[in-house]
Amino acid sequence: MRARDMDRVRARTLLDAAYEEGQLGADEYHDRSDRAGTAKTIGQLRGLVADLQAPAGVAAWSEPPAPNPRHRLGRYPHHIRARDEDRDLACRALDAALADGQLSSEEHQTLTALTAEAKTLGDLAGLTDDLQQPAPAPIDPRQRIRPRGAWFAAALIVVAVLAAVGGFQLTHHSAPPTPTAAPAAKAVQPLVIDTPDLTTAAGFDKFRTLYRTKFGDTVVDELTLFSDYASVQRTWRDQPNRVVDYTFRGGFALGGAVTTRDRTKPFFDLAAVNVAALGDLLTRAPALTKVEGGAVSHLGMEIDSSDDVPMIRIFVGNKFNESGFLEATPAGQLVRAYPFDN
């Protein structure tokens, strides 16, 4: 279920209080607080506060009610065709989710475009199932109007109390309170979070594991790996004629582009990549491309458009803008090298 801005604020408030009580050290606090600020789901926020005691004076973590996708579909099953009215309702839900921080502008743009292409109620449900629905604003009960006599009696009592307090202050003087020193602030150390280099064999292996966890498979249309982020294209749910962009920076986020895809195009399966052989190629790439002082800048994985076979390309560069690249199979067999030509 998607997290709203108010959910992130609640989680960070708990973390602030837990830090003040000593439940978290400085590094843990900053790590969790940063992750809470960028969390996409309620589950991610739950994981950041689940092991905390409820700090004094702060409400314990509670989750919003889970969405009910079946209720949203009404009495019709998923395969029933969607109307324009149904698409409009889905767009309104996406607009509300954008307004309260459940979606970024890029995600909203992508999902709105997919809503326009949705054919069935099931397609629409898949776009909004993880959204929290805005609750109606509570209506404050009207105050009961007191009789005029009751108001007059209450006013007399207030006047009498104020007069008594004023007289006491005129005849009694208390010593000013002794100032106390403010508690010393806790030293906050800067946090450095290590991220795997995705242009290494270990980095790719980690990415592949996270990708499988996120999407339930290992197929892509195209994948480009840089040292600290990745760009990936894959089909959207059960629509093989649509391809969607994702970016990866420790987690996956929808990009802003939705494009048409050739249904007959084969997929690149990341599971077919031999990690050990890939690591060997990455190590030898600077020498094979004859780039002096070079290092791997990025690598790409896709189906080669000329003969529809899976291809890995490893790009090498140096500070002089000299570059070359290798082409290899997922098994790690070198197909050809394109060395720097000076």
Secondary structure per residue as TSV (DSSP state, phi and psi in degrees):
chain	resnum	aa	ss	phi	psi
A	1	M	-	360.0	136.0
A	2	R	B	-67.3	147.4
A	3	A	-	-96.2	142.4
A	4	R	-	-96.3	169.1
A	5	D	H	-58.6	-40.2
A	6	M	H	-66.0	-31.3
A	7	D	H	-67.8	-40.1
A	8	R	H	-65.3	-39.8
A	9	V	H	-63.6	-42.3
A	10	R	H	-62.6	-42.4
A	11	A	H	-64.7	-42.6
A	12	R	H	-69.7	-31.5
A	13	T	H	-63.7	-42.4
A	14	L	H	-62.4	-42.0
A	15	L	H	-65.3	-40.3
A	16	D	H	-59.0	-47.5
A	17	A	H	-66.9	-38.8
A	18	A	H	-65.4	-35.9
A	19	Y	H	-65.5	-42.8
A	20	E	H	-63.2	-30.9
A	21	E	T	-84.9	-3.9
A	22	G	T	86.3	10.9
A	23	Q	S	-72.3	-25.5
A	24	L	S	-126.0	142.0
A	25	G	-	-79.5	174.0
A	26	A	H	-61.7	-45.1
A	27	D	H	-64.3	-45.8
A	28	E	H	-61.8	-42.6
A	29	Y	H	-60.7	-49.0
A	30	H	H	-66.5	-38.3
A	31	D	H	-61.1	-51.0
A	32	R	H	-67.3	-38.8
A	33	S	H	-64.5	-41.9
A	34	D	H	-63.4	-42.1
A	35	R	H	-68.7	-33.9
A	36	A	H	-65.6	-36.1
A	37	G	H	-67.8	-22.8
A	38	T	H	-113.5	5.9
A	39	A	-	-61.8	138.8
A	40	K	-	-96.4	-27.9
A	41	T	B	-126.8	161.4
A	42	I	H	-64.0	-35.9
A	43	G	H	-61.1	-39.0
A	44	Q	H	-65.5	-40.5
A	45	L	H	-66.9	-40.2
A	46	R	H	-58.7	-42.0
A	47	G	H	-64.3	-22.4
A	48	L	H	-83.4	-20.0
A	49	V	H	-122.3	-1.7
A	50	A	T	-63.8	-29.9
A	51	D	T	-95.8	11.8
A	52	L	S	-96.0	143.3
A	53	Q	-	-73.3	148.1
A	54	A	-	-67.3	114.0
A	55	P	-	-64.1	152.1
A	56	A	T	-61.7	133.1
A	57	G	T	79.9	3.6
A	58	V	S	-124.1	131.9
A	59	A	-	-63.5	139.6
A	60	A	-	-65.9	159.4
A	61	W	-	-65.0	130.2
A	62	S	-	-136.3	145.6
A	63	E	-	-100.8	148.1
A	64	P	-	-66.4	157.5
A	65	P	-	-60.9	140.8
A	66	A	-	-67.4	142.3
A	67	P	-	-66.1	154.8
A	68	N	-	-118.2	89.1
A	69	P	H	-58.2	-36.3
A	70	R	H	-63.1	-37.9
A	71	H	H	-65.7	-36.4
A	72	R	H	-68.5	-28.7
A	73	L	T	-78.9	-9.9
A	74	G	T	68.7	-141.3
A	75	R	T	-94.2	5.4
A	76	Y	S	-102.4	141.3
A	77	P	-	-75.2	171.7
A	78	H	T	-61.5	-31.6
A	79	H	T	-81.0	-5.2
A	80	I	S	-70.1	141.1
A	81	R	B	-64.5	144.1
A	82	A	-	-89.2	146.2
A	83	R	-	-96.7	167.6
A	84	D	H	-59.5	-35.7
A	85	E	H	-62.3	-39.4
A	86	D	H	-65.7	-41.2
A	87	R	H	-64.9	-37.6
A	88	D	H	-64.7	-40.6
A	89	L	H	-63.6	-39.7
A	90	A	H	-64.8	-40.2
A	91	C	H	-64.0	-36.9
A	92	R	H	-65.1	-39.1
A	93	A	H	-63.8	-38.8
A	94	L	H	-67.0	-39.1
A	95	D	H	-62.0	-43.2
A	96	A	H	-64.9	-38.1
A	97	A	H	-67.3	-34.9
A	98	L	H	-65.3	-41.6
A	99	A	H	-65.5	-35.1
A	100	D	T	-101.9	15.7
A	101	G	T	88.3	8.6
A	102	Q	S	-74.9	-28.1
A	103	L	S	-124.9	144.9
A	104	S	-	-80.1	167.8
A	105	S	H	-63.5	-35.4
A	106	E	H	-67.6	-43.4
A	107	E	H	-63.5	-41.5
A	108	H	H	-61.5	-43.4
A	109	Q	H	-62.5	-44.2
A	110	T	H	-65.4	-47.9
A	111	L	H	-67.4	-34.3
A	112	T	H	-65.3	-41.1
A	113	A	H	-63.5	-39.7
A	114	L	H	-68.9	-32.1
A	115	T	H	-62.2	-40.5
A	116	A	H	-63.8	-26.2
A	117	E	H	-93.4	-6.9
A	118	A	-	-63.5	136.1
A	119	K	-	-100.1	-33.9
A	120	T	B	-124.2	167.4
A	121	L	H	-64.0	-31.1
A	122	G	H	-64.8	-38.9
A	123	D	H	-60.4	-43.9
A	124	L	H	-66.9	-40.5
A	125	A	H	-61.9	-37.3
A	126	G	H	-64.7	-22.2
A	127	L	H	-87.0	-19.4
A	128	T	H	-125.6	-1.2
A	129	D	T	-58.8	-33.5
A	130	D	T	-93.9	11.6
A	131	L	-	-92.5	141.8
A	132	Q	-	-77.4	140.7
A	133	Q	-	-91.3	134.8
A	134	P	-	-63.3	131.6
A	135	A	-	-82.1	146.1
A	136	P	-	-62.6	143.2
A	137	A	-	-65.0	133.6
A	138	P	-	-66.6	144.1
A	139	I	-	-101.4	120.7
A	140	D	-	-67.7	133.5
A	141	P	-	-65.2	142.8
A	142	R	-	-70.8	139.7
A	143	Q	-	-69.6	138.6
A	144	R	-	-69.1	133.1
A	145	I	-	-79.7	121.7
A	146	R	-	-81.3	152.0
A	147	P	-	-62.5	154.2
A	148	R	H	-58.2	-38.2
A	149	G	H	-64.0	-38.1
A	150	A	H	-65.4	-40.2
A	151	W	H	-62.3	-40.8
A	152	F	H	-65.5	-42.7
A	153	A	H	-64.2	-40.3
A	154	A	H	-64.2	-37.5
A	155	A	H	-64.6	-40.8
A	156	L	H	-61.9	-40.1
A	157	I	H	-64.3	-42.9
A	158	V	H	-62.0	-43.3
A	159	V	H	-61.8	-42.2
A	160	A	H	-64.0	-41.9
A	161	V	H	-64.6	-43.4
A	162	L	H	-62.9	-39.2
A	163	A	H	-64.9	-40.6
A	164	A	H	-65.5	-43.1
A	165	V	H	-64.2	-41.2
A	166	G	H	-63.4	-41.4
A	167	G	H	-64.2	-38.5
A	168	F	H	-63.7	-41.2
A	169	Q	H	-68.1	-29.8
A	170	L	H	-72.0	-29.5
A	171	T	H	-103.7	-8.6
A	172	H	-	-129.3	134.0
A	173	H	-	-124.4	126.2
A	174	S	-	-105.2	149.2
A	175	A	-	-66.0	142.2
A	176	P	-	-63.2	146.9
A	177	P	-	-64.6	145.0
A	178	T	-	-73.5	124.6
A	179	P	-	-65.0	142.4
A	180	T	-	-114.1	147.3
A	181	A	-	-71.3	139.4
A	182	A	-	-68.2	142.5
A	183	P	-	-62.5	142.5
A	184	A	-	-65.6	134.6
A	185	A	-	-71.5	144.3
A	186	K	-	-72.0	137.4
A	187	A	-	-70.5	128.6
A	188	V	-	-106.5	119.9
A	189	Q	-	-92.0	142.1
A	190	P	-	-62.9	144.7
A	191	L	-	-102.9	129.7
A	192	V	-	-115.0	117.6
A	193	I	-	-103.5	120.3
A	194	D	-	-74.3	135.0
A	195	T	-	-122.9	142.2
A	196	P	-	-68.3	143.0
A	197	D	-	-77.6	112.4
A	198	L	T	-73.5	-8.7
A	199	T	T	-92.8	15.7
A	200	T	S	-111.9	164.2
A	201	A	H	-62.4	-41.8
A	202	A	H	-65.7	-38.7
A	203	G	H	-65.0	-42.5
A	204	F	H	-63.7	-42.3
A	205	D	H	-61.8	-39.8
A	206	K	H	-65.6	-43.8
A	207	F	H	-59.6	-44.9
A	208	R	H	-60.8	-39.8
A	209	T	H	-64.0	-44.9
A	210	L	H	-66.3	-36.3
A	211	Y	H	-64.8	-44.9
A	212	R	H	-62.8	-39.8
A	213	T	H	-64.0	-39.6
A	214	K	H	-71.9	-47.1
A	215	F	H	-107.9	-11.9
A	216	G	S	80.7	6.0
A	217	D	S	-151.9	-176.8
A	218	T	-	-128.3	23.0
A	219	V	E	-98.3	141.5
A	220	V	E	-136.5	161.2
A	221	D	S	-85.7	-42.3
A	222	E	E	-157.4	139.7
A	223	L	E	-135.2	130.6
A	224	T	E	-124.6	125.3
A	225	L	E	-112.9	122.0
A	226	F	-	-106.3	178.8
A	227	S	S	-63.3	-38.6
A	228	D	S	-119.9	2.0
A	229	Y	-	-158.4	168.7
A	230	A	E	-140.3	154.3
A	231	S	E	-123.0	130.6
A	232	V	E	-136.9	142.7
A	233	Q	E	-116.2	135.0
A	234	R	E	-148.9	162.9
A	235	T	E	-69.7	154.3
A	236	W	E	-91.9	110.7
A	237	R	T	46.8	-120.1
A	238	D	T	-101.6	29.6
A	239	Q	E	-115.1	87.6
A	240	P	E	-67.4	-9.4
A	241	N	E	-96.5	9.1
A	242	R	E	-126.5	137.1
A	243	V	E	-123.5	139.9
A	244	V	E	-123.9	142.7
A	245	D	E	-90.5	139.5
A	246	Y	E	-127.6	149.5
A	247	T	E	-114.2	150.7
A	248	F	E	-126.3	121.0
A	249	R	S	-138.4	64.7
A	250	G	S	88.6	-20.3
A	251	G	S	-153.6	164.1
A	252	F	E	-97.9	134.3
A	253	A	E	-132.9	138.8
A	254	L	E	-63.6	139.0
A	255	G	E	-89.4	-170.2
A	256	G	E	-99.9	3.4
A	257	A	E	-111.3	131.3
A	258	V	E	-124.9	120.5
A	259	T	E	-128.3	165.6
A	260	T	E	-79.3	143.9
A	261	R	-	-124.6	142.4
A	262	D	-	-71.6	118.8
A	263	R	T	-60.1	-27.7
A	264	T	T	-85.8	-6.5
A	265	K	-	-69.5	130.1
A	266	P	-	-73.4	163.9
A	267	F	-	-97.7	157.0
A	268	F	E	-95.5	124.3
A	269	D	E	-100.1	113.3
A	270	L	G	-64.0	-24.1
A	271	A	G	-65.9	-20.3
A	272	A	G	-81.0	-8.1
A	273	V	-	-76.8	126.2
A	274	N	-	-82.4	106.6
A	275	V	H	-64.5	-41.5
A	276	A	H	-63.8	-44.1
A	277	A	H	-66.8	-36.8
A	278	L	H	-62.8	-42.7
A	279	G	H	-60.2	-38.8
A	280	D	H	-64.6	-42.5
A	281	L	H	-65.1	-40.2
A	282	L	H	-62.9	-36.7
A	283	T	H	-68.5	-39.0
A	284	R	H	-89.3	-6.8
A	285	A	H	-57.2	-45.4
A	286	P	H	-58.8	-39.8
A	287	A	H	-71.4	-41.1
A	288	L	H	-66.8	-30.2
A	289	T	T	-92.7	-3.8
A	290	K	T	56.9	39.9
A	291	V	-	-100.8	107.0
A	292	E	T	-65.1	127.3
A	293	G	T	65.8	21.9
A	294	G	-	-83.2	165.0
A	295	A	E	-145.6	156.6
A	296	V	E	-67.0	123.1
A	297	S	E	-91.6	-39.0
A	298	H	E	-168.2	166.7
A	299	L	E	-140.2	150.4
A	300	G	E	-125.3	149.4
A	301	M	E	-134.7	123.8
A	302	E	E	-164.6	175.7
A	303	I	E	-86.4	123.5
A	304	D	-	-63.7	128.0
A	305	S	T	-70.8	-20.4
A	306	S	T	-77.9	-36.9
A	307	D	T	-135.8	13.5
A	308	D	-	56.3	41.4
A	309	V	-	-117.0	148.8
A	310	P	E	-67.8	137.9
A	311	M	E	-139.5	138.9
A	312	I	E	-109.8	131.2
A	313	R	E	-119.2	129.4
A	314	I	E	-114.8	119.4
A	315	F	E	-105.1	136.3
A	316	V	E	-124.8	141.4
A	317	G	E	-148.4	168.6
A	318	N	-	-136.8	-177.0
A	319	K	T	-71.0	-10.9
A	320	F	T	-95.4	11.0
A	321	N	S	63.8	24.4
A	322	E	-	-87.5	140.0
A	323	S	E	-150.8	162.6
A	324	G	E	-161.5	173.8
A	325	F	E	-153.2	162.4
A	326	L	E	-117.1	152.7
A	327	E	E	-120.6	134.3
A	328	A	E	-146.3	161.9
A	329	T	-	-83.7	163.1
A	330	P	T	-58.5	-26.0
A	331	A	T	-74.8	-9.7
A	332	G	-	98.2	9.0
A	333	Q	-	-82.4	126.7
A	334	L	E	-70.6	124.1
A	335	V	E	-90.3	-50.8
A	336	R	E	-160.9	155.8
A	337	A	E	-117.5	141.2
A	338	Y	E	-118.1	85.4
A	339	P	-	-74.3	163.0
A	340	F	-	-67.4	130.7
A	341	D	-	-108.2	107.4
A	342	N	-	-103.9	360.0
